[in-house]
């Protein structure tokens, strides 16, 4: 909803025709001001249901009381210190641009804007009335400060609603994306635990690496006494499987002369023998595990234990 449309409509009809054309300007302006005050008080009541900001809540209570006393023509104090402090406080943290947009349909923002507009009308009509009869300077000043406050409060509520809307929008987008939560750190650790158990059964010490579907490392662990070179090899096996979307054991035949990946065996980034296996959920690749510590056949057997564990998690 574009509040500029509402803003333009309200300001276009800012003064009633009977105020412009009736010779009794004072009476009609005063009547119009009192009507606006009633509208402002009703809007404050509605807005109070939403307000959880103590600064704004206190000022709104004060405005409601003062507006009633102004309407009853009571002789009251027009102290503006509290309002000025509130305006100053929030002016320093808000982006006070001239755009008036409501994020989707937001009742709180809409009511806050209407209150701002009504107080602006009261301000304008008091200024016009002051041209025809004496109005206390303190009263005019109080209305001016009230207008400043209503603008600051509206912008605060608008920005808060915008932030909430953006957060909800981003959350909705993220929830629709299939992020690799299928392969969390916790699951990766369980995969490695299963591999370590299998390695111990085979009297081997191995290194395990688990990567996501893009080949980025999630976790790598080295069993006691595993040779240091296995740290690099285990990761490369996992990376190779994820990058090429193939178990590394399948690459052995594919890097032979004349085969699809011939020459890949010379690239230090990749490993072309067994020990790197894909991790899948419903046929979709979500990552890979790499094992290094024994022969290619032994590493494949341990990696298979890791895959089996993942499928049962």
N, C-alpha and C positions, 0 to 999 in steps of 0.2 A: 504494500500500500504506500503510495507517495503522498506524504503529508503536505507537500507543496500545493496540491489540488485543494485540500481542505483549507489550508492557510489562505490561499487566494480567494476562495469563496467567502470565508469568514470576514476577511479584511475588506472585500468588495462591498459588503453590507455592514460596515463598521458602525454607521450611524443610521438610525431610523429616519424615514422621510419626515415624520412629524417634528423631529428635532431641527431639520434643515429649513422647513417651510413654515413652521408655526412661529408666531411672533413671541410667544411666551417661552423663550429659549431656556431661561433658568429653571422653570418648573419641569420642562420635559427632559432637560439634561440630568437634573437631580433624580427624577423618576427612573431614567435609564440607568444611572449609576447604581441606584438601589437594586434594580432588577439584576444588574451584573453582579453585585455583591451577593445576592441570594444564590445566583448560579455558581459563584466561586465557592461559597460555603458548602453547597451540595457536592461540588467536585472534590473538595477537600475531604469530605466524609467518605466518598468513594475511594479516593486515593489512599486514605489511611488504612484501608484493608490490605493494601499491598506493601506499604512502606515498612521496612525493617531497619531503616537507618535512623538512629536516635537523633542525630542532628536535624534531619529533615522533619522528623516527627514532632520535635519540640517547636520548631518554627511554624509548622502547619497549625498546631494547636493555638499558638499565639495569634497567627493571622486570622483564624476563624473567630476568636474572641474579639480582636480589634475591629474586624470588619462589621461585626454585629453592633459594636459600640458606635462605630462611625455612622452606620445606618440609623441608629437611635439618637444620633447627634449628641452623644455624651462628651463631656469634657475630659479627655484622657491624655495620657502621656504617649508620645510618639517616638520613644527611644528605639534606635535602630542598631545598637551595638551588636546584639546577638545575630541579627540578620547579616550585618556587614562582615562579621567574623566568619560566618558560615559561607558566605559568598566568596570571601578571600581564600578560605581553606580549599574549597573545591575548584575554584578557578585555576589553581596551580596544578591540578592533576587531571583536568579535562581537556579534551580537544574541542575548542569552541569554534567550530567551523559553521558555515551557513547552510549546510545540507540538513534537510528535515525529512528523514526517511524512517519508516517503521519497518523493522525486520519482520516480514510476514504480518500476521495479525497479532497485535500485542495490546491488550486492553490497558495495562498499566502505563505504557508509553503514550497511548492515545489520550487517556485522562489527564496525564501530566501536561501534554501539549495543549489540551483544551483549557486547562487551568491557567497556563502561561498566556494564552490568547485572551482569555476573559480579563485577567489582571491588566493586560496591555490595553484593553478597551477601557477599563476603569481609569487607568493612568491618562489616556488620551482625553477622556471626557472630563476628568477633573481639570486638566490643563485648559480645555475649552471653556469650562465653567468659570475658571479663574480670570478669564478675560472680561467677564460680565459682572462678577461680584468678588468680594474679597474672600480668599480661601487661605487658611493658615499655611504658612510656609512649611511648618513641621509636618502637616498632613500630606502635602504634596511630596515632601521628601520621603515620608514613610511609604507612600504608594510607589514611588520610584524604586526604593530599595526592595519592596515586595516584588516588583516586576523583575528586578535583577535576580532575586532569589528563585522565583518561579522558573526563570530561564535556566539557571544553573542546575536546579533540581531536575528539570525536564531533560537536559543534556546528560546528566548523570544516569538517570533511569534509562535513557535511550542507549547510551554506551554499554551499560550493564546488560540490557536486553540483546544488544548486537553481539556482545561477547558470548552470551549464553547460546544465541542462535548459531554462531559460528562453531562453537564447541559441539553442539548437537549435530550440526551438518557434517563436521569432520568425523565425529564418532560414527555417524551413519555410513559415511563413505568407507571408513576403516573396517566396519563390521561386514561390509559387502565384499571386501578384498580377502582372498584366501591367503592370509599370511602364514609363514612357515611355523605357526604355533604347533603344527603337527610334529615338529622336531624341536622340542624345547631342550634346554640345558638339562633339566631333570631326566627327560627321556634318554638323552645322549649318555648320561652317566649310567643309566640302567643297561644300556646297550654295552657299554664298556665292562660293567660288572659281569655280564654274561660271557663276554669274550675272555676276561681274566680267569673265570671259572674253568672255561674250556681249555685255556692255555695251561693252567695248573694240572688239569687232568692229563695233558700231553707232555708234562714236565718241560714246558717252555716258558721263557720270559719274553714278553712282547710289548710293543708300543701300539697304542690305539689312537686313531684320529677320527673325529666325526665332523663333517662339514654340512652346510645347508645346500639347497638345490643350486646355488650359485657358486659353490666351491669355497665359501667363506668358513673359516674354522669356528666351530662351536666349542669343542673341547679336545684336548690331547693329553693322554696319560701314559706314563712309562712304568712298567712293572720293575721291581727290583731286579738288578743284574741284566736287564735288557741292554743290548749293545747300543751305543750312542747314535750310530749311523741310522738305526731304525727310526729315530725321531723324525728325521727328514723324509725317509722312505714311506713311513706310514701316512704322513700328511699328503705326500705326492700321490699315493695310491687313491686316497679318498678324493683328492682334487681331480685327478684324472677321470675317475668314474663319474663324478658330478659334471665335469666340463664336457665330456664326450658322450654322456648318457649311456655308458656301457660299463659292464663289469670289466675290470682290468684283465681278467683271464681271457676274455673274448678278443682282446687286442693283439694277442700273440700271433694269431693267424692273419690279422688285418695289417700287420706291419711287414709282412714278407714281401719280397720283390714283386711288383706288379699288383699288389693288393691295395685296397682303398686308402689305408693310412701309412703306406710305405714312406719311410723317412722320419716318421714321428718318433721312432726309437732313438733318434739322434737328438731330440729336443729334451734338454735337462728338466723341463717343467713336468714331464709326463713319465709314468711308469707303465710298462706294457706287459707285465706278467702278473700272475694272480695275487690277490690279497686286498683288492679294492672292490667293494660291492655296493650297489645302489640300494637305497632305502625307499620303499614305495608305500603309498596308501591308496587303495582302490585304483591301482595302476598308475598313479601319478607319482613322479619322482619328487621326493621332499628333501633328499640329501644323500649322503654316502658315508660309508665307514671304510677306513684303511687300517690294515694290520700288517705289522712287520716284526719278525723275530725268529722265524724258522724258514723252512724251504717254501717255495711258492705254493706247493700243495698243502703244506701245514698251515700257512697263512690263510689260504682259501677256506680251510676247514674251520678255523677260528672265526673268520669273517662271517661264515655261514651261520655260526652260533649267534653272532651279534644280530644278524638279519632276522633270524628266527625269534630272538627275544623281542626285537622291535615290533614284529608282527603280532605279538601277544600282549603288548603293553596296552 
